Every structure is written in C-alpha cells, then in structure tokens.
Amino acid sequence: MKFFPLLLAAALTLTNATAQGPLRIEGSNTFGEKLGPLLVTAFEGKNPGIRIALKRPGSGPGLLALIAGRTEIAPTSRPANRAELQAAKKAGVRLVPQAIGSYGVAVVVNAQNPVKNLKPSQVRAIFSGKITHWNQLRGPDQPINLVVLGPKTGARAGFQNLALRGNDYAATATALPDYATIVAAVAADPFAIGYADIRSLPPGTRSVLINGEPANAMAIYEQVYPYASPLYLYTLEHGTSAAAKKFVRFVQSREGQRIMAKAGFVPRLPAAPFAERSLAP
C-alpha cells in the first residue's frame, strides 16, 4: 500500500502535463520548414511524454508571440531587433537568445559557367536585374537566367535580406518552389544562376566564391562568408517550462547538432565545421 501515493502522484503529474497541452514553438520559416520537423521528430522519439506544436510564421511574428505568451520558444534566423526588444520591455519580459548554429546560402551556377568569383555588389545587381548578361561579368555573351524561390517560402526573404539588402528581385526572375527545383534548373541551363543551401548541390552545378570565400561550413563558422546568419531559439528569462528547456538542451547537444549538419545547417559546435579542413584541396 505504501506505493499507492507514489503511483497517484505519478498519475496526477501525467494528467497535469497532458492538460497543459503541447510545447509550442513558433517562429522562423528557415528553422521550421526543414530543420524544425527533423529535430521535433527526434526529440519526441526520446521524450514520448512531450508533444510539440510547431508553426513557422516568421522570426518577427514568432518573437511577438513569445512576448505575448502564445508560444514558449521562438526560433529566429536573426537577432531580435530594437522594436522587438522594446516590445518585450514594455510587456515586462526579457528575451533570452539561445544560439543553436547558423545557416548559409550558396550562389549556384551551371558547372560549365566560367564565372567563378563574384563580389556582393555584383550578386546584388544580378538578382535585382541591374546586371542582365554574363559578358558584364567576363562570362559568355548570353543573357542571365535568374531562378529564385517563390514568395511562399521564408528562405526567399532570407536571401533577399542577406544578398539584396532588402531590394526587390528582378521581375524577370523565374520563381520555383524549393532549393531542389532551383539547382535542377541550374544544372539544365548553362546560363542560369540561383541559390540553395550549402549542401544540396547536384552534379552539373557549383557554387561561386563570394569575395573569394567558398560557401561551406568552415567559412560560415569563421564568419567570413557573407550569405550566412545565426539561428537562435528565443525563450523568456522567467517562466520557461521544463519541456522547453529540455528541447533547447537537446538542439544544442551533439545529437541535435548532428541533425543540424545533416539538414544542411552549420552547427554551433566547432567539431563538425572544422572537420572540413581535411576536405580542402
């Protein structure tokens, strides 16, 4: 009989956890589109008593949801800006960023294209439509065929902010649904240019150097490649649940970091990026 109180307490704990509903994570599409579901699946597999509801409206809406108490974790692909920090202060809460790694975007051309290196100003001019022919870049006398992500993808805005400084894409650009479709189009067209994550390049394509820097994990980890940004899981200083803290710890663990690397992201742990030294020519 002495075990009955313990069994009752365990049952009440389980009931309370169920009543609280799932752990809510809401924010960056860069996190939530590909990486987030992989991490959530792995985490729930190790923690069957915790369910997660993942939404990806964007970094800004996620932070505002966190400040308003509608979510417990807000993934972002950038630091919180001044307006968001002021909103948090006005609400009487403090945002706490938890670094989990970085993401990078490679500028991709056909393997036959002789253009191997571009300046950021040239990339900006290409994708905004100011440079329209390859011979303006010491390439062939052919028009540049732009392929970009469609408007429903958060990564489209991510590259726009990183490379175009917020300027609009060229009206002549062809919008495609995902990175895989972009690199397939570039592989089939000697005069195409697009962008993709740094680990998804098939035969027939290659990434160009930007200011002489390659689009790889090493350059991103050392913060010398320009088209990269850190990823954060934002929580609040007070009131964060044990489940939310456990998820953040899991993402920052070696298992979580391995999942990030396999998904094409750059872990925050130094071991994985520095392993690329052995692959250098």
N, C-alpha and C positions, 0 to 999 in steps of 0.2 A: 504493500500500500504506500510505502514511502516514496515510490517512484511516480505516484499519481500526480502530485503537484508539479513535478518536473515535466511530465507529459502534457499537463494542462497549460503550463506556461509556454511550452513549445508550440502548442496548437494556437494559443492566443497570438503569439508572435507571428506565426504564418498567416493567420487571419488578418492581422493589422497590416502586414506587408502587402497582402493581396488587395485590401481595401484602399491602400494608398495609390494603387494604380501603377502603371509602368513608369520607368525612369524616362523623363522627357529630355530629348536632345534636339535642338532646333538652331539652324544657322547656315553656314557656308555650303553652297552647292558644290564647290570644289571638294569639300570633305564628304558631303552627303551623297553625291552621285555614284561614286565608285568605292572609295576607301571606307566610308562610314558603314555601309552594309557588311563589308568583309569583317571589320572589327566587331560590329554588333553580333554577327553570327558566331564568331569565335568566343566572344565574351559570354554570350548566353549559353553556349555549349559548356563552358566551365562553371557557370553560375545559373543553374536551371531555376532557381527561385527568383531571379530578376528578369523582368521583361523590359524591353526598351522600345519607345516610340520615337522614331527618327523622322524629322522633317528638314527640308532644305530650301527655305525661302530666300536665303542670302545672309551674308555676315551681319549687315546692319539690322535687318528685322530680327535676327536671332539675338543680338545683343539687347535690343529693345524688349524682346520677350523675356529675357533673363532679368532685366531691370524690373519689369512689371510682375515677375513671379510666375510667368506662364511656362517657363522651362527651367531646368536645373543646370544644363550645360549648353553653352552656345559656341559651337565650332566657328572659327573665323579664319579667313585667308589673309588677314592683315591685322595690325594692332587696332584697338579701339581709338576712334578719333576724338577730337576735343568735344564735339557736340554730345557724343555718347558718354564720355566721362562726366560732362556737366549734368546730363540727364540722370546718371547714376547718383551723383552727389545730391541732386535735388530730391531724389527718391529716398535718400538716406541709406544707400547701399554702396559697397565698394567692389569694383570688378577686379578679379584676380586672373591674370593670364597664365595658362599652363602650356609651355612650349612642347609640341609633340614632333616637330620636324619641319620640312619645307616641301614645296612643290616647284617644279620648273617647267618651262615651256620651250621646246626646241623649234626653231625656224627650219622648215623642211623643204628641200628641193629635190628634183629628179637626180639620180646618180650621174646622168650624162651632162648635167649643167656644169659649166666650167667655173661659175662664181662660187668661191669657197669661203669668203670672208665678207661680212657687212658691218657697217657702223650702225649704231642705234638710230641715228638720224636717217640713214638710208632705209632701214626697216620701216620706220615711221612713214617715210614718204611712199614706200611701196604699198603698204597696206591702207594708206589713206587715199591712194590714187594719184599722187603727185609725180611719182616715177612709174611709167607705164610700159617701158621697153627695156629688155635686157641689155641692149647696147649702151644704155645710160649707166650701166654698171660694169662695163667692159665685158659683157657677155654677147651672145648671138643677137643678130638683128631680127628679133622676134618680139611680139607683144608678151607682156607678163600676164599669165592666167592665175588670178587670185582665187584661192579656196579658203574659206573660213568657217567657223562654227555658226550654226543657226541661232536665232535670237532667243530660243527657249533654253539654251544651255548657259549655266553660270560661268563656265570656263571661257566663253566668248568675251564676256565683260572683263574677266581676269586678264586676258591677253591685251584687251583694249586699254586697260589701265596701265599695265606694265610696259607695253611697247608703243602705244599710240598716245600716251598721256591723256587719255580720255577723248581724243578726237574720233570722229566717225570713220567707220570702214568705207572704203571706196564703193560707190554704187554699183560698180561693175563686178564686184566680188561674188562668187558663187557660194551660197550658204549650204553646208552639209550637216548632217545630224550628229556626228561624233568624230573623234580622232581617227578611228579605224577607216572611216569612209574618206577622210581627208588624205591620209597617207596612201590609200589605194588610188585615189585620183591623181596624186602627185607622181606615183610610180608609173602611171599610164600616160603621163603627159610631160615631155621633156622641157616644156616652158612654163610649168605650173610652180607655184610656191604656196605653202600653207604653214600650219603649225600643229604640234602634237606634244603629248607628254614625252619625257626624255627617254623612255624605254620602249616605245611602241613602233619603232621604225622597221618596216619590212625590207626585203631585198628590192633594189631599184630606187631606193631613196637614201638620202643622207641629210644630216643637219649641217647648217653652215655655222662657221665660227662667228661670234659677235665680239667685235673689238679684239679678235684673236683668241677669244676664250671659247672652249668647247661646251656644249650643252650636256654635261654629265654631273654625276653626284658629287664628285670631288670639287669641281668649280663652284657648284651651288653651295656646298658645305663651307667652302672658304669665302663665300660671298663675293666672288669675282665675276660670276656670270650674271648679266643684268636682268634676265627674264625669269626671276625666281622670287618667291615670297615665303615668309614663315607661316606655319599653321599653328593655331592655338585652340585650346579648349578653355573657354572662359567659364568661371564659376563665380559665386559670390563669396565674400570673405566670411560671412556668417550664415548659418542655416543650410549649408550644403549637406545633403543626405549621405549616409554611409555608402549607399549604392552608387551615387555619383562619384564619390571619392575613389571607390573601388574601380570604376570604369576608367577614370583618368590614370590611375596607377597602372592598370592593365595596358593602356595605349602606350604609356611611357616605358613599359617593361620590354625586355628583349623579345618576348613573343610578339607583342604589339608592334614593335619596331620592325621585326622581320616581315610582318603582314604589310606594313607601310612600304617597305622596299620592294616586295613582290608586286604591289599595286602600282609601282612606278613613281613613288614618292621618295624623298630623301630623309632618312631617319635623323633624329637629333643625336643619336649615339655615334661616336666617332668611328667605331669599328667597321661598319658597313661602307660608308663613303671612302675611307682610306684604303679599303681593300682594292679599290680601282687603280691604285698605283702600279700593281703588278700587271695590269692590262694595258698600260701606256706603251706606245711604240718606242 
